[in-house]
Amino acid sequence: MRVAIVVVLVALLPGTLYSQSALPEPGELRPIFRDRDTTWLPAWSPDGRSIAFNRQPWVRDPSHTDIWLVAPDGSSPRRLTAQVSGEHNTRSAWSPDGRQIAYYRIARGVGRIWIMNADGTGARALPEVGTSTADPTWSPDGRKIAFAAQQDRNWDIYFMNADGSGVTRLTDSPDNERLPVFLPDGTKIVYEWHGQLRLLDINTRESRGVTIGPNHNHHVVSFDGKYIAYRSRRAEGVQHLWLMATADVLEGMVPDARARQLTVGPDVFDSGPTFAPDGTRIAFIRQVRTAGEWSPGEIWLMTLR
């Protein structure tokens, strides 16, 4: 009887069902796109056929950044934007139906959110908010876009309708808050604050910490909403990818013991994870340090098992 009671109590402990052992494990790792240009921030399309990413030419005088597409096997790279020198298109976000891509364009040091069709046509700017806007992300139903806006050198989280109307401020603090990402029910957002991931309830405007940090960001939610992958720097100059369960995020703080480290190594700098729609792979950016020098950002693929 005593054993039975203990089993029942353990089963009811918060988070037991979402312990590290229940999370997917990393499998094969391989590069799929590399050249002398720098790439970063990949974003997998909802149909699984393409990965959007930022590409900055090796010749940088002056620099510029465009959005490109590549197949998941690294074939058929294609440029979507044709930015002039000194301007940058970055941080692609696919609409849930895969028909549009939101991104932000930086010109003369000022960012503004744009939307284009998935083939690169029909680009249009959304309304200016504050002195600069960045980090667009779509709500699960495709009706709203959350983003970060700067006022008086301070970044806060906002959202608006996908047509640019109904701009609403969600956070208002003296600290910078960036990189909003919707959770599946559309009422909560995970964002970055001082290297910590925080959870925001859109309806109540209440927020709380999710990770202890430090240097947790570049987070992304899987298409089925079960997992969140993110970047973490635990050693000087080195960054790895980690994975946690969304259920744990909704429950409270997620210590390392309830998250899984996906990448390792003393000479790698991993960032920008993005899930395949079926959840079996993660694409990300890797830089490798050789003889004290870092390689340009390359797109790598990891299988999950």
N, C-alpha and C positions, 0 to 999 in steps of 0.2 A: 504493500500500500504506500509506504514512504517513497519508493522509487516512482510509482505512478504519479504521485503528487508533484515530485520534482520535475518530471517530464512535462507535465501540464504547465507548470510555472515557467519553465524555460521556453516553451512554445509560445507563451504569451508575452515574453519580454519584447519591448519595442526593437524593431530592426532585425530580429533574429532571422526572419525569412529573407532578408536582403543583406546578409553578411557577405564578406569578400568572396567566400567560396562559391556563392551563387552567381557571381558576375562572370560574364564571358572572359575567356583567357585569350591573350594575343597569340597569333599563329605566325604564318609566313610573313616576312617583310621583304619588299623589293621596290626599287625605284621604277617609276613609269615615265617620268618626263624630266630631262635634265639637259641643259646646255649652258653657255656662258652667261646668259641673261639670268636675272634674279626673279624668282617667282614666290608668291606668298598668298595666303588666305584662299584656299580652294573651297568650292561650294558645289556639292553633288546635286544634280538636277532631280526633280521628283520622279521622272521616268527612268532614271538610272543610266541614261545613255551618254550623258556629258558631265564634265566637271568644269565649272567656271573658275578662273583664277586670275590673279593680277600678275602682270609681267612687265618688268622694267628693263629696258635694253642695257646691254653691257656698256655701250658708249653713252655716257651721262653728261653731256656738255651742250645744253642743259638737259637735265633728266626729264623723263615723262613716263607715265604708267598707263597701260591699257588693260582692258578686260579681254581675256581669251577663253576659248573652249577647247577641251581635249577629250578624247574618248577615254574610258577607264583603263584601257590597255596602253595608253600613251600615244595612240595614233591620231592622225587627222587634226592637228592643232589649227585653230582658226581664230583670227582676231575679230572681236565684236565692235570695239570702239577704235577710233583713230584720233587720239588726243594730240594737241599741239605741244611743242616743247615747253617745259616748265609747268605743265598741268598734269593732274593725276586722276584717273578713275580707279576706285578701289572698293573693297569689301562688298562683293556681290551677294545678293540675297534673292533666291528664287521665290516667286509666288507659289502658293500651294498647288495650283493647277499647272505650273511649269510654263505658263505663257508669257510671263514678264520677269524682268530682273530689276530689282532696286539696287542702287549703289550710291556712293557719294563722290562727287567731283571736287577736287581741290584746285582752285585757281587763285593765284596771287595770295596764297596763304589762307584763303577762306573756303570752307567746305559747304556744299549744298547737295541735298538729296535729289537724285534723278531716278526716273523709271524708263526702261526701254523694253521693247518686245524681245523675246528670247533669241531672235535672229539678228539683233542689233539695230533694228529700225525703230522709228517712232520715238526717239529719246525726247523726254520732256522733263523740265525741272519742276519740283514741288515747291510750295511757298517757303520763303526765307523765314527762319525762326531764330531770333537772337542774332549774334554776330557770326555764327558758324554752326552747321549741322553735320552729323556723321552717324555711322553705325546703324543703318536701317535693317529692320527685320519684320517679316510679315506675321500677322496673327494666323492661327490655324485655319480660320474660315476665309482668309484672304481679304477681309474687309478693312483691316487697319494695318498701319505701319508704326511700329515703335522705333524710336531713335533717340540719340543724344543731341542736345543743343547747348551752345555756350552763351552765357550771359555774364558780362563783367568778369571774364576769364574763368568762370566756373561752369562746369558741365553738369546738367541734370537730365533725367529721363522724361521723355514726352511720348505721346502717340497722337495719331491723326487718322482720318479716313484715308483710304487708298487714293482718293481723288484730290487729297491735299486739304480738305475742309476739316473743321472740328478739331483744331489743334488743342491738346489738353496736356497740361504739365502734371507729371506724376510724382516727381521728387522735388524737394526744395531744401537743400542743405548747403552749408559752406564748403563742402567737399566735392570732389569730382566723382561723378557716377557715369559710367560708360557701358557700352556693349550689352544692350538689352536683348534677351532671347525669351520668346513666349514658351510657356509650358502647354501641354496638349489641350487643356480645357479653356485656354484663352483668357483666363482671369488672373493669371500669375505670370510674373516675369522674373527671370534670374539675370542679375546684372553684376558688374564689377565695381568694387569700391575699395580703394587702397590695397589692391592685391588680394582682396577677399571676395568671394562670391556671396551675394545676398539675394534673398527671395522677397519680392514685392507683390502684395495683394492689390490689384488694380482698383477694386471696389472700396476697400477701406484705407488705402494708401499706407498701410502698415508694412514695415520691412524688418527683416532679421537676418543674421548671419547664417550662412550655410556651410562654409569652410572656414577654417582657422587661418589659412594662409601659411606663409607669405607667397605673394606673386602667383596667384591663381587667376587666370583669365583665358581668353580665346576659347570659351566654352560653347558647346553646341549640343542640342537635344536630338536624339535619334528620331527617325520618322514615326516609329510606333510609340514614342514618348516614354519608353521604359528606362533609358539611360542618358546620362550627361557625360560627355568627354570634355576634358579641359587640359590646359597647359599649366605646369607647375615648375617653379625653379626652387630646388632644394639645395643646390650647391652653386657656388659662384661661377657664373658664365655658362652653366649647363641647364637645359630645360628638357623635361620629359612630359609625356602624355599620361593622364590618369583617367579612370572611369568610375562613376558612382551611379547608384540606382536613383531614379527620380522619386520613387516611393520614400527613400531615405531623406531626400531633400524636403519633401512635404512634411516629414515627421519632425525634423529638427536639424541640429548640427551633424555634419558627416565627418567624423575623424578618419585619419588615414587607415585605421583598422577596418573600416567599412568601405573603403575605396580600393581599387586595384591599379597598380602601376602597370602601364602598357608598354612603355619603352624604357630602355636602360642604356647606360654607357657613359664613360667619362668625357667623351669628345663629340657629343651630338647636341644639337640645339633643335628641338622638335616643337612645332607650333601649328595652329590653324587646323585642328581636326574637323572632318566632315564625314558623316555616316552615309553609306550606301542606303538606298531606300529599303532594301530587305534586311538591313542590319548586320550583314555578314562580313562587311569590310569597312575600314576607315581609311580615307585618304588624308594626308597631312603633308606639311612642309618640313624637310630635314636639311640642316646644314651640318657638315662634318668638319671637324678641326684636324688639320694635318700640319705638323711642324709649326704649330702656332698660328696658322692661317685658316680662316673659315671659308668653306666652299660657298658658292651662290646657293640660294634656296632651291631645292629640288622637290618635285612631287613624288611622294612615296605611298605605297599601298600596304595596309596590314589586314590580314584576315583575322576574324574573331571566331572562336570555337567554344 
